[in-house]
Amino acid sequence: MSEPSVPETTTPGPDVEVDPRLLEILVCPMTHGVLEYDRENGELISRSAHLAYPIRDGVPIMLPEEARELADGD
């Protein structure tokens, strides 16, 4: 039997487009604080939680387990 196929996940990339109306209402799920849109890295940044949430195919992935921790210089 062959292995079931797993859908390929698109990784964040530069100039990811997100609906501006969506950006106005989204908040960090951990702190409920403001998010900054980092278009260059395709992420939503929560400075208060020190997390960067990825955006895949124009959809913000707002799961803390999917977020990357911000380094001191981020």
Gaussian input, Z-matrix of N, CA and C with variables (Angstrom, degrees):
# hf/3-21g

backbone

0 1
 N
 C     1     B1
 C     2     B2     1     A1
 N     3     B3     2     A2     1     D1
 C     4     B4     3     A3     2     D2
 C     5     B5     4     A4     3     D3
 N     6     B6     5     A5     4     D4
 C     7     B7     6     A6     5     D5
 C     8     B8     7     A7     6     D6
 N     9     B9     8     A8     7     D7
 C    10    B10     9     A9     8     D8
 C    11    B11    10    A10     9     D9
 N    12    B12    11    A11    10    D10
 C    13    B13    12    A12    11    D11
 C    14    B14    13    A13    12    D12
 N    15    B15    14    A14    13    D13
 C    16    B16    15    A15    14    D14
 C    17    B17    16    A16    15    D15
 N    18    B18    17    A17    16    D16
 C    19    B19    18    A18    17    D17
 C    20    B20    19    A19    18    D18
 N    21    B21    20    A20    19    D19
 C    22    B22    21    A21    20    D20
 C    23    B23    22    A22    21    D21
 N    24    B24    23    A23    22    D22
 C    25    B25    24    A24    23    D23
 C    26    B26    25    A25    24    D24
 N    27    B27    26    A26    25    D25
 C    28    B28    27    A27    26    D26
 C    29    B29    28    A28    27    D27
 N    30    B30    29    A29    28    D28
 C    31    B31    30    A30    29    D29
 C    32    B32    31    A31    30    D30
 N    33    B33    32    A32    31    D31
 C    34    B34    33    A33    32    D32
 C    35    B35    34    A34    33    D33
 N    36    B36    35    A35    34    D34
 C    37    B37    36    A36    35    D35
 C    38    B38    37    A37    36    D36
 N    39    B39    38    A38    37    D37
 C    40    B40    39    A39    38    D38
 C    41    B41    40    A40    39    D39
 N    42    B42    41    A41    40    D40
 C    43    B43    42    A42    41    D41
 C    44    B44    43    A43    42    D42
 N    45    B45    44    A44    43    D43
 C    46    B46    45    A45    44    D44
 C    47    B47    46    A46    45    D45
 N    48    B48    47    A47    46    D46
 C    49    B49    48    A48    47    D47
 C    50    B50    49    A49    48    D48
 N    51    B51    50    A50    49    D49
 C    52    B52    51    A51    50    D50
 C    53    B53    52    A52    51    D51
 N    54    B54    53    A53    52    D52
 C    55    B55    54    A54    53    D53
 C    56    B56    55    A55    54    D54
 N    57    B57    56    A56    55    D55
 C    58    B58    57    A57    56    D56
 C    59    B59    58    A58    57    D57
 N    60    B60    59    A59    58    D58
 C    61    B61    60    A60    59    D59
 C    62    B62    61    A61    60    D60
 N    63    B63    62    A62    61    D61
 C    64    B64    63    A63    62    D62
 C    65    B65    64    A64    63    D63
 N    66    B66    65    A65    64    D64
 C    67    B67    66    A66    65    D65
 C    68    B68    67    A67    66    D66
 N    69    B69    68    A68    67    D67
 C    70    B70    69    A69    68    D68
 C    71    B71    70    A70    69    D69
 N    72    B72    71    A71    70    D70
 C    73    B73    72    A72    71    D71
 C    74    B74    73    A73    72    D72
 N    75    B75    74    A74    73    D73
 C    76    B76    75    A75    74    D74
 C    77    B77    76    A76    75    D75
 N    78    B78    77    A77    76    D76
 C    79    B79    78    A78    77    D77
 C    80    B80    79    A79    78    D78
 N    81    B81    80    A80    79    D79
 C    82    B82    81    A81    80    D80
 C    83    B83    82    A82    81    D81
 N    84    B84    83    A83    82    D82
 C    85    B85    84    A84    83    D83
 C    86    B86    85    A85    84    D84
 N    87    B87    86    A86    85    D85
 C    88    B88    87    A87    86    D86
 C    89    B89    88    A88    87    D87
 N    90    B90    89    A89    88    D88
 C    91    B91    90    A90    89    D89
 C    92    B92    91    A91    90    D90
 N    93    B93    92    A92    91    D91
 C    94    B94    93    A93    92    D92
 C    95    B95    94    A94    93    D93
 N    96    B96    95    A95    94    D94
 C    97    B97    96    A96    95    D95
 C    98    B98    97    A97    96    D96
 N    99    B99    98    A98    97    D97
 C   100   B100    99    A99    98    D98
 C   101   B101   100   A100    99    D99
 N   102   B102   101   A101   100   D100
 C   103   B103   102   A102   101   D101
 C   104   B104   103   A103   102   D102
 N   105   B105   104   A104   103   D103
 C   106   B106   105   A105   104   D104
 C   107   B107   106   A106   105   D105
 N   108   B108   107   A107   106   D106
 C   109   B109   108   A108   107   D107
 C   110   B110   109   A109   108   D108
 N   111   B111   110   A110   109   D109
 C   112   B112   111   A111   110   D110
 C   113   B113   112   A112   111   D111
 N   114   B114   113   A113   112   D112
 C   115   B115   114   A114   113   D113
 C   116   B116   115   A115   114   D114
 N   117   B117   116   A116   115   D115
 C   118   B118   117   A117   116   D116
 C   119   B119   118   A118   117   D117
 N   120   B120   119   A119   118   D118
 C   121   B121   120   A120   119   D119
 C   122   B122   121   A121   120   D120
 N   123   B123   122   A122   121   D121
 C   124   B124   123   A123   122   D122
 C   125   B125   124   A124   123   D123
 N   126   B126   125   A125   124   D124
 C   127   B127   126   A126   125   D125
 C   128   B128   127   A127   126   D126
 N   129   B129   128   A128   127   D127
 C   130   B130   129   A129   128   D128
 C   131   B131   130   A130   129   D129
 N   132   B132   131   A131   130   D130
 C   133   B133   132   A132   131   D131
 C   134   B134   133   A133   132   D132
 N   135   B135   134   A134   133   D133
 C   136   B136   135   A135   134   D134
 C   137   B137   136   A136   135   D135
 N   138   B138   137   A137   136   D136
 C   139   B139   138   A138   137   D137
 C   140   B140   139   A139   138   D138
 N   141   B141   140   A140   139   D139
 C   142   B142   141   A141   140   D140
 C   143   B143   142   A142   141   D141
 N   144   B144   143   A143   142   D142
 C   145   B145   144   A144   143   D143
 C   146   B146   145   A145   144   D144
 N   147   B147   146   A146   145   D145
 C   148   B148   147   A147   146   D146
 C   149   B149   148   A148   147   D147
 N   150   B150   149   A149   148   D148
 C   151   B151   150   A150   149   D149
 C   152   B152   151   A151   150   D150
 N   153   B153   152   A152   151   D151
 C   154   B154   153   A153   152   D152
 C   155   B155   154   A154   153   D153
 N   156   B156   155   A155   154   D154
 C   157   B157   156   A156   155   D155
 C   158   B158   157   A157   156   D156
 N   159   B159   158   A158   157   D157
 C   160   B160   159   A159   158   D158
 C   161   B161   160   A160   159   D159
 N   162   B162   161   A161   160   D160
 C   163   B163   162   A162   161   D161
 C   164   B164   163   A163   162   D162
 N   165   B165   164   A164   163   D163
 C   166   B166   165   A165   164   D164
 C   167   B167   166   A166   165   D165
 N   168   B168   167   A167   166   D166
 C   169   B169   168   A168   167   D167
 C   170   B170   169   A169   168   D168
 N   171   B171   170   A170   169   D169
 C   172   B172   171   A171   170   D170
 C   173   B173   172   A172   171   D171
 N   174   B174   173   A173   172   D172
 C   175   B175   174   A174   173   D173
 C   176   B176   175   A175   174   D174
 N   177   B177   176   A176   175   D175
 C   178   B178   177   A177   176   D176
 C   179   B179   178   A178   177   D177
 N   180   B180   179   A179   178   D178
 C   181   B181   180   A180   179   D179
 C   182   B182   181   A181   180   D180
 N   183   B183   182   A182   181   D181
 C   184   B184   183   A183   182   D182
 C   185   B185   184   A184   183   D183
 N   186   B186   185   A185   184   D184
 C   187   B187   186   A186   185   D185
 C   188   B188   187   A187   186   D186
 N   189   B189   188   A188   187   D187
 C   190   B190   189   A189   188   D188
 C   191   B191   190   A190   189   D189
 N   192   B192   191   A191   190   D190
 C   193   B193   192   A192   191   D191
 C   194   B194   193   A193   192   D192
 N   195   B195   194   A194   193   D193
 C   196   B196   195   A195   194   D194
 C   197   B197   196   A196   195   D195
 N   198   B198   197   A197   196   D196
 C   199   B199   198   A198   197   D197
 C   200   B200   199   A199   198   D198
 N   201   B201   200   A200   199   D199
 C   202   B202   201   A201   200   D200
 C   203   B203   202   A202   201   D201
 N   204   B204   203   A203   202   D202
 C   205   B205   204   A204   203   D203
 C   206   B206   205   A205   204   D204
 N   207   B207   206   A206   205   D205
 C   208   B208   207   A207   206   D206
 C   209   B209   208   A208   207   D207
 N   210   B210   209   A209   208   D208
 C   211   B211   210   A210   209   D209
 C   212   B212   211   A211   210   D210
 N   213   B213   212   A212   211   D211
 C   214   B214   213   A213   212   D212
 C   215   B215   214   A214   213   D213
 N   216   B216   215   A215   214   D214
 C   217   B217   216   A216   215   D215
 C   218   B218   217   A217   216   D216
 N   219   B219   218   A218   217   D217
 C   220   B220   219   A219   218   D218
 C   221   B221   220   A220   219   D219

   B1=1.4514
   B2=1.5157
   B3=1.2907
   B4=1.4618
   B5=1.5210
   B6=1.3234
   B7=1.4572
   B8=1.5302
   B9=1.3301
   B10=1.4704
   B11=1.5196
   B12=1.3205
   B13=1.4598
   B14=1.5226
   B15=1.3118
   B16=1.4591
   B17=1.5105
   B18=1.3371
   B19=1.4638
   B20=1.5205
   B21=1.2969
   B22=1.4557
   B23=1.5162
   B24=1.3103
   B25=1.4588
   B26=1.5137
   B27=1.3058
   B28=1.4540
   B29=1.5173
   B30=1.2988
   B31=1.4562
   B32=1.5174
   B33=1.3192
   B34=1.4552
   B35=1.5139
   B36=1.2900
   B37=1.4436
   B38=1.5098
   B39=1.3012
   B40=1.4544
   B41=1.5176
   B42=1.3206
   B43=1.4607
   B44=1.5209
   B45=1.3253
   B46=1.4569
   B47=1.5159
   B48=1.3175
   B49=1.4548
   B50=1.5206
   B51=1.3219
   B52=1.4546
   B53=1.5216
   B54=1.3198
   B55=1.4537
   B56=1.5369
   B57=1.3281
   B58=1.4639
   B59=1.5331
   B60=1.3266
   B61=1.4715
   B62=1.5228
   B63=1.3311
   B64=1.4602
   B65=1.5196
   B66=1.3218
   B67=1.4664
   B68=1.5257
   B69=1.3216
   B70=1.4622
   B71=1.5310
   B72=1.3353
   B73=1.4673
   B74=1.5267
   B75=1.3349
   B76=1.4590
   B77=1.5281
   B78=1.3312
   B79=1.4659
   B80=1.5197
   B81=1.3071
   B82=1.4593
   B83=1.5309
   B84=1.3298
   B85=1.4652
   B86=1.5288
   B87=1.3199
   B88=1.4670
   B89=1.5335
   B90=1.3292
   B91=1.4616
   B92=1.5223
   B93=1.3218
   B94=1.4697
   B95=1.5226
   B96=1.3278
   B97=1.4578
   B98=1.5208
   B99=1.3105
   B100=1.4550
   B101=1.5276
   B102=1.3399
   B103=1.4609
   B104=1.5251
   B105=1.3167
   B106=1.4625
   B107=1.5275
   B108=1.3138
   B109=1.4632
   B110=1.5197
   B111=1.3288
   B112=1.4657
   B113=1.5191
   B114=1.3226
   B115=1.4662
   B116=1.5323
   B117=1.3244
   B118=1.4708
   B119=1.5298
   B120=1.3418
   B121=1.4626
   B122=1.5226
   B123=1.3190
   B124=1.4527
   B125=1.5213
   B126=1.3364
   B127=1.4567
   B128=1.5211
   B129=1.3264
   B130=1.4582
   B131=1.5199
   B132=1.3191
   B133=1.4545
   B134=1.5254
   B135=1.3242
   B136=1.4595
   B137=1.5210
   B138=1.3252
   B139=1.4628
   B140=1.5222
   B141=1.3336
   B142=1.4597
   B143=1.5288
   B144=1.3333
   B145=1.4701
   B146=1.5291
   B147=1.3373
   B148=1.4719
   B149=1.5272
   B150=1.3686
   B151=1.4653
   B152=1.5235
   B153=1.3407
   B154=1.4594
   B155=1.5250
   B156=1.3188
   B157=1.4630
   B158=1.5292
   B159=1.3365
   B160=1.4670
   B161=1.5226
   B162=1.3173
   B163=1.4641
   B164=1.5211
   B165=1.3212
   B166=1.4681
   B167=1.5205
   B168=1.3089
   B169=1.4616
   B170=1.5196
   B171=1.3400
   B172=1.4499
   B173=1.5170
   B174=1.3395
   B175=1.4646
   B176=1.5319
   B177=1.3357
   B178=1.4708
   B179=1.5311
   B180=1.3135
   B181=1.4633
   B182=1.5249
   B183=1.3170
   B184=1.4616
   B185=1.5315
   B186=1.3032
   B187=1.4563
   B188=1.5220
   B189=1.3360
   B190=1.4674
   B191=1.5292
   B192=1.3189
   B193=1.4659
   B194=1.5265
   B195=1.3383
   B196=1.4627
   B197=1.5328
   B198=1.3199
   B199=1.4679
   B200=1.5249
   B201=1.3248
   B202=1.4636
   B203=1.5173
   B204=1.3170
   B205=1.4618
   B206=1.5197
   B207=1.3169
   B208=1.4571
   B209=1.5118
   B210=1.3131
   B211=1.4573
   B212=1.5279
   B213=1.3034
   B214=1.4618
   B215=1.5189
   B216=1.3282
   B217=1.4473
   B218=1.5191
   B219=1.3315
   B220=1.4733
   B221=1.5043
   A1=109.17
   A2=115.56
   A3=119.22
   A4=110.34
   A5=114.49
   A6=121.56
   A7=109.39
   A8=118.07
   A9=118.50
   A10=109.71
   A11=115.02
   A12=118.17
   A13=109.78
   A14=113.88
   A15=121.12
   A16=107.33
   A17=117.99
   A18=118.58
   A19=111.07
   A20=115.10
   A21=120.48
   A22=109.42
   A23=115.82
   A24=121.33
   A25=108.95
   A26=115.46
   A27=120.11
   A28=108.67
   A29=115.71
   A30=119.50
   A31=109.47
   A32=116.25
   A33=118.58
   A34=110.94
   A35=116.09
   A36=119.96
   A37=110.41
   A38=116.11
   A39=119.51
   A40=111.87
   A41=114.44
   A42=122.55
   A43=113.72
   A44=116.74
   A45=121.53
   A46=107.71
   A47=117.06
   A48=120.60
   A49=110.59
   A50=115.54
   A51=123.12
   A52=107.17
   A53=116.10
   A54=121.35
   A55=109.33
   A56=118.38
   A57=121.31
   A58=113.02
   A59=117.52
   A60=120.31
   A61=110.58
   A62=116.42
   A63=120.73
   A64=110.64
   A65=116.22
   A66=120.58
   A67=112.22
   A68=116.88
   A69=120.84
   A70=112.33
   A71=117.69
   A72=119.74
   A73=113.84
   A74=117.82
   A75=119.84
   A76=111.63
   A77=115.24
   A78=121.98
   A79=107.65
   A80=116.24
   A81=121.33
   A82=108.78
   A83=118.23
   A84=120.01
   A85=113.71
   A86=117.17
   A87=121.02
   A88=112.06
   A89=116.30
   A90=120.64
   A91=113.44
   A92=116.68
   A93=123.13
   A94=111.23
   A95=115.14
   A96=121.47
   A97=112.37
   A98=114.69
   A99=123.98
   A100=110.72
   A101=115.54
   A102=122.15
   A103=109.12
   A104=116.11
   A105=121.87
   A106=107.91
   A107=116.11
   A108=121.58
   A109=108.97
   A110=116.68
   A111=122.77
   A112=107.47
   A113=115.27
   A114=121.42
   A115=111.25
   A116=116.65
   A117=121.03
   A118=111.72
   A119=116.89
   A120=120.89
   A121=113.59
   A122=117.55
   A123=120.99
   A124=112.48
   A125=115.97
   A126=120.91
   A127=110.74
   A128=114.48
   A129=121.83
   A130=106.42
   A131=116.36
   A132=122.35
   A133=110.79
   A134=116.06
   A135=122.48
   A136=107.01
   A137=115.97
   A138=120.25
   A139=110.80
   A140=117.36
   A141=120.58
   A142=112.37
   A143=117.70
   A144=121.20
   A145=111.74
   A146=116.79
   A147=122.33
   A148=111.23
   A149=115.04
   A150=121.20
   A151=110.59
   A152=115.33
   A153=122.66
   A154=107.55
   A155=115.75
   A156=121.37
   A157=109.02
   A158=117.47
   A159=119.71
   A160=112.10
   A161=114.50
   A162=121.32
   A163=105.76
   A164=116.36
   A165=121.11
   A166=109.44
   A167=115.96
   A168=122.02
   A169=111.79
   A170=116.40
   A171=121.47
   A172=114.81
   A173=117.47
   A174=121.67
   A175=109.09
   A176=116.92
   A177=119.61
   A178=110.38
   A179=116.69
   A180=122.46
   A181=106.46
   A182=115.76
   A183=121.34
   A184=112.30
   A185=116.70
   A186=122.71
   A187=108.53
   A188=117.57
   A189=119.49
   A190=113.19
   A191=117.99
   A192=120.08
   A193=112.38
   A194=118.09
   A195=122.00
   A196=111.97
   A197=117.14
   A198=121.90
   A199=110.53
   A200=114.64
   A201=118.85
   A202=108.09
   A203=114.59
   A204=119.56
   A205=108.92
   A206=115.42
   A207=120.20
   A208=110.68
   A209=115.59
   A210=121.24
   A211=108.35
   A212=117.58
   A213=121.47
   A214=112.62
   A215=118.17
   A216=121.58
   A217=115.10
   A218=117.75
   A219=120.51
   A220=112.36
   D1=145.65
   D2=179.61
   D3=-90.04
   D4=156.61
   D5=178.51
   D6=-68.33
   D7=141.42
   D8=175.47
   D9=-65.67
   D10=144.00
   D11=-179.37
   D12=-78.23
   D13=142.13
   D14=178.70
   D15=-108.20
   D16=129.22
   D17=-179.91
   D18=-61.53
   D19=139.95
   D20=179.63
   D21=-74.79
   D22=134.26
   D23=179.64
   D24=-96.61
   D25=132.13
   D26=177.32
   D27=-79.78
   D28=130.83
   D29=178.31
   D30=-85.68
   D31=154.84
   D32=178.74
   D33=-61.91
   D34=148.73
   D35=178.85
   D36=-145.97
   D37=178.68
   D38=-178.83
   D39=-66.06
   D40=150.27
   D41=175.14
   D42=56.46
   D43=43.86
   D44=174.53
   D45=-73.46
   D46=129.03
   D47=-179.09
   D48=-93.63
   D49=133.30
   D50=178.01
   D51=-130.26
   D52=142.06
   D53=178.75
   D54=-58.22
   D55=121.77
   D56=-178.29
   D57=-58.34
   D58=-32.55
   D59=178.49
   D60=-64.92
   D61=-35.10
   D62=178.03
   D63=-66.53
   D64=-40.89
   D65=179.85
   D66=-63.30
   D67=-28.99
   D68=-179.61
   D69=-69.79
   D70=-28.18
   D71=-174.23
   D72=-105.06
   D73=-15.69
   D74=-179.02
   D75=-73.25
   D76=141.12
   D77=173.27
   D78=-133.41
   D79=163.83
   D80=177.88
   D81=-64.08
   D82=128.51
   D83=179.60
   D84=-68.56
   D85=-18.64
   D86=-179.85
   D87=-85.62
   D88=-44.65
   D89=-173.12
   D90=-112.60
   D91=-12.53
   D92=-174.28
   D93=62.56
   D94=22.37
   D95=179.55
   D96=-91.56
   D97=176.14
   D98=-178.42
   D99=-66.60
   D100=145.64
   D101=175.57
   D102=-112.62
   D103=141.97
   D104=174.74
   D105=-103.34
   D106=136.55
   D107=178.89
   D108=-87.96
   D109=116.71
   D110=176.08
   D111=-103.14
   D112=89.98
   D113=-176.29
   D114=-62.22
   D115=-39.87
   D116=-176.57
   D117=-59.23
   D118=-40.72
   D119=-178.19
   D120=-100.42
   D121=-3.32
   D122=179.26
   D123=64.90
   D124=49.61
   D125=-176.99
   D126=-141.76
   D127=158.88
   D128=169.23
   D129=-108.85
   D130=125.37
   D131=-172.99
   D132=-101.43
   D133=128.83
   D134=171.58
   D135=-110.03
   D136=102.53
   D137=179.49
   D138=-65.90
   D139=-35.86
   D140=-177.22
   D141=-69.09
   D142=-31.82
   D143=178.77
   D144=-96.65
   D145=-8.21
   D146=-176.87
   D147=59.35
   D148=41.52
   D149=-178.83
   D150=-129.24
   D151=151.93
   D152=174.00
   D153=-122.90
   D154=115.71
   D155=-179.12
   D156=-89.49
   D157=130.14
   D158=-177.87
   D159=-73.96
   D160=155.69
   D161=172.81
   D162=-117.28
   D163=121.45
   D164=-178.91
   D165=-120.32
   D166=124.92
   D167=-178.84
   D168=52.47
   D169=37.39
   D170=178.42
   D171=81.01
   D172=4.13
   D173=-177.62
   D174=-113.38
   D175=119.17
   D176=176.36
   D177=-67.13
   D178=131.43
   D179=177.63
   D180=-97.95
   D181=99.33
   D182=-170.75
   D183=-95.99
   D184=41.40
   D185=177.63
   D186=-105.27
   D187=124.50
   D188=-178.96
   D189=-56.05
   D190=-33.26
   D191=-179.95
   D192=-71.74
   D193=-16.14
   D194=176.69
   D195=-93.31
   D196=-14.19
   D197=-177.14
   D198=-78.30
   D199=153.82
   D200=174.09
   D201=-103.77
   D202=147.12
   D203=178.42
   D204=-75.86
   D205=138.92
   D206=178.67
   D207=-76.26
   D208=137.63
   D209=173.80
   D210=-79.80
   D211=167.80
   D212=-178.98
   D213=-56.27
   D214=-35.20
   D215=-177.57
   D216=-85.68
   D217=-4.93
   D218=-178.20
   D219=-78.55

